[in-house]
């Protein structure tokens, strides 16, 4: 199913604002460099999957971001839309709405920038699930989710009432989707990067040629 919009919801990796939980251990600059690598690897994976449209919903100051020039260059092959809304749940729902409007109402497969190990096969499985389901959801080990597919962008409206960044976010998201009468397919679990403890596992799942693999080469959970 290639007639989909691939949507990446991203934040400019600005030192001091990006990956603050990583920064508490590694420092602002290193945390921002890791965030930049994760974003660029994610964009590469999205670019490799056949799709009718590729959209990035972006927030933050790219001029102040780590790897800003490379990110701007990579975004040249995407439709870039500004995020809007007061909270993360609103911004997610609005991103789906705006992506659907920009692409003529295509089904949407949405990810963030915290799963640099994602590949085109995983994204394709989510897109294919929308052929006979209204939505598809892939959970993360921390209780959140890493991918959300919706056949119609309006289906993401229910995200506005889901608490984000809590241990039950994934479960509550599924309940919200099903509560609106949607048939939800389950996609394979995938770990995301939030803290120092997440880095090693995600790095092992990345290709050795990836930016994330290289930028985290000397990072370990034992760092002070």
C-alpha positions as CSV (number, residue, x, y, z in Angstrom):
1,X,0.0,0.0,0.0
2,X,2.0,2.9,-1.3
3,X,-0.8,5.5,-1.6
4,X,-0.1,6.8,1.9
5,X,1.4,9.9,3.5
6,X,4.4,9.3,5.7
7,X,4.4,11.9,8.5
8,X,7.3,12.6,10.8
9,X,6.5,14.8,13.8
10,X,9.8,16.4,14.8
11,X,11.5,19.0,17.0
12,X,14.6,20.9,16.0
13,X,17.5,19.5,18.0
14,X,18.5,22.7,19.7
15,X,21.1,22.3,22.5
16,X,19.4,22.9,25.9
17,X,16.0,22.0,24.5
18,X,16.5,18.7,22.8
19,X,16.6,15.4,24.7
20,X,16.7,17.0,28.1
21,X,16.8,13.7,30.0
22,X,19.8,12.6,27.9
23,X,21.3,16.1,28.4
24,X,21.2,15.6,32.2
25,X,23.8,12.9,31.8
26,X,25.6,13.7,28.6
27,X,25.4,17.5,28.4
28,X,23.3,19.7,26.1
29,X,25.6,19.6,23.0
30,X,25.9,15.8,23.0
31,X,22.2,15.2,23.6
32,X,21.4,17.6,20.7
33,X,23.8,15.8,18.4
34,X,22.2,12.4,19.2
35,X,18.7,13.9,18.5
36,X,20.0,15.3,15.2
37,X,21.4,11.9,14.2
38,X,18.1,10.2,15.1
39,X,16.1,12.7,13.1
40,X,18.3,12.4,10.0
41,X,18.3,8.6,10.2
42,X,14.5,8.7,10.5
43,X,14.2,10.9,7.5
44,X,16.4,8.6,5.5
45,X,14.2,5.6,6.4
46,X,11.1,7.5,5.4
47,X,12.7,8.5,2.1
48,X,13.4,4.9,1.3
49,X,9.8,3.7,1.6
50,X,7.6,4.1,-1.5
51,X,4.9,6.6,-0.7
52,X,2.6,9.1,-2.3
53,X,3.7,11.9,0.0
54,X,6.2,12.6,2.8
55,X,5.6,15.3,5.3
56,X,7.5,16.6,8.3
57,X,5.6,18.5,11.0
58,X,8.4,20.6,12.5
59,X,8.7,22.8,15.6
60,X,11.7,24.7,17.0
61,X,14.5,26.9,15.6
62,X,16.4,25.0,12.9
63,X,18.9,27.8,12.7
64,X,20.0,27.0,16.3
65,X,19.9,23.2,15.9
66,X,22.7,20.7,15.9
67,X,23.5,19.7,12.3
68,X,21.2,22.4,11.0
69,X,22.6,22.6,7.5
70,X,22.3,18.9,7.0
71,X,18.8,18.8,8.3
72,X,17.7,21.7,6.1
73,X,19.2,19.9,3.1
74,X,17.4,16.6,3.9
75,X,14.1,18.4,4.4
76,X,14.3,19.6,0.9
77,X,12.7,16.3,-0.3
78,X,9.8,16.6,2.2
79,X,6.8,18.8,2.6
80,X,7.5,20.7,5.8
81,X,4.6,22.0,7.8
82,X,4.7,23.9,11.1
83,X,3.4,22.3,14.2
84,X,0.5,24.1,15.9
85,X,-1.3,23.7,19.2
86,X,-0.6,24.3,22.8
87,X,0.2,20.8,24.0
88,X,1.8,17.7,22.4
89,X,-1.5,15.9,22.0
90,X,-3.0,18.9,20.2
91,X,0.1,19.2,18.0
92,X,-0.1,15.5,17.0
93,X,-3.8,15.8,16.1
94,X,-3.2,18.9,14.2
95,X,-0.3,17.4,12.3
96,X,-2.5,14.6,11.1
97,X,-5.2,17.1,10.1
98,X,-2.7,19.3,8.3
99,X,-0.9,16.4,6.5
100,X,-4.2,15.1,5.3
101,X,-5.2,18.5,4.0
102,X,-1.9,19.0,2.3
103,X,-2.0,15.6,0.6
104,X,-5.6,15.3,-0.5
105,X,-6.8,13.1,2.3
106,X,-4.3,10.2,2.0
107,X,-4.1,7.6,4.7
108,X,-1.3,8.6,7.2
109,X,1.5,6.6,8.8
110,X,3.1,8.8,11.5
111,X,6.2,8.4,13.5
112,X,8.4,10.6,15.7
113,X,12.2,11.1,15.6
114,X,13.1,8.8,18.5
115,X,13.3,5.5,16.6
116,X,16.4,5.8,14.3
117,X,16.4,2.1,13.9
118,X,13.1,2.2,12.0
119,X,13.3,0.9,8.4
120,X,11.1,0.9,5.3
121,X,9.9,-2.6,6.0
122,X,8.4,-1.7,9.3
123,X,6.7,1.4,7.9
124,X,5.4,-0.7,5.0
125,X,3.8,-3.1,7.4
126,X,1.9,-0.3,9.1
127,X,0.8,1.1,5.8
128,X,-0.4,-2.4,4.6
129,X,-2.4,-2.8,7.8
130,X,-4.5,0.1,6.8
131,X,-5.8,-1.9,3.8
132,X,-8.2,-3.7,6.2
133,X,-8.1,-1.7,9.4
134,X,-9.0,1.8,10.2
135,X,-5.9,2.4,12.3
136,X,-2.6,0.7,13.2
137,X,-0.6,1.2,16.4
138,X,2.9,0.1,17.3
139,X,3.8,0.2,21.0
140,X,7.1,1.1,22.7
141,X,8.5,-0.8,25.7
142,X,8.1,2.3,28.0
143,X,4.3,2.2,27.5
144,X,4.1,4.8,24.8
145,X,3.8,4.2,21.0
146,X,6.2,4.7,18.1
147,X,3.9,4.6,15.1
148,X,0.3,5.5,14.4
149,X,-1.4,4.8,11.1
150,X,-4.9,6.1,10.3
151,X,-6.9,5.6,7.2
152,X,-8.4,9.0,7.6
153,X,-6.7,12.0,9.3
154,X,-9.8,12.8,11.2
155,X,-9.3,9.5,13.2
156,X,-6.4,11.2,15.0
157,X,-8.7,13.7,16.6
158,X,-9.1,11.4,19.6
159,X,-5.4,12.0,20.4
160,X,-6.4,15.4,21.9
161,X,-7.8,13.7,25.0
162,X,-5.0,11.2,25.5
163,X,-2.3,12.0,28.2
164,X,1.1,12.0,26.5
165,X,4.4,10.9,27.9
166,X,2.9,8.8,30.7
167,X,3.3,5.0,31.1
168,X,-0.2,4.3,29.9
169,X,-0.1,6.5,26.7
170,X,0.0,3.6,24.4
171,X,-2.9,1.7,26.0
172,X,-4.9,4.9,26.3
173,X,-4.3,5.7,22.7
174,X,-5.6,2.3,21.6
175,X,-8.6,2.7,23.9
176,X,-9.4,6.1,22.4
177,X,-9.2,4.8,18.8
178,X,-11.3,1.8,19.6
179,X,-13.7,3.9,21.5
180,X,-14.5,5.7,18.3
181,X,-15.4,2.5,16.6
182,X,-12.1,2.0,14.8
183,X,-10.6,-1.4,14.0
184,X,-6.9,-1.1,15.2
185,X,-4.1,-3.4,13.9
186,X,-1.2,-4.1,16.2
187,X,2.3,-3.4,14.8
188,X,5.6,-4.8,16.2
189,X,6.9,-3.1,19.3
190,X,9.9,-0.8,18.8
191,X,12.1,1.0,21.5
192,X,12.5,4.7,21.4
193,X,15.3,6.8,22.8
194,X,14.4,9.0,25.8
195,X,17.1,8.3,28.4
196,X,20.7,7.1,28.6
197,X,19.4,3.6,29.4
198,X,17.7,3.4,26.0
199,X,20.8,4.2,23.9
200,X,22.6,0.8,23.8
201,X,19.6,-1.2,22.8
202,X,18.6,1.2,20.0
203,X,22.2,1.5,18.8
204,X,22.5,-2.3,18.5
205,X,19.3,-2.2,16.3
206,X,20.8,0.5,14.0
207,X,22.9,-0.2,10.9
208,X,26.7,0.5,11.5
209,X,26.5,3.0,8.7
210,X,23.8,5.1,10.5
211,X,24.5,8.5,12.1
212,X,23.0,7.3,15.4
213,X,25.4,4.3,15.6
214,X,28.4,6.6,15.1
215,X,27.3,9.5,17.4
216,X,26.6,7.1,20.3
217,X,29.7,5.0,19.8
218,X,31.2,6.2,23.1
219,X,28.0,6.5,25.1
220,X,27.0,4.1,27.8
221,X,24.5,3.9,30.6
222,X,27.3,4.1,33.1
223,X,28.3,7.7,32.1
224,X,28.1,10.4,34.7
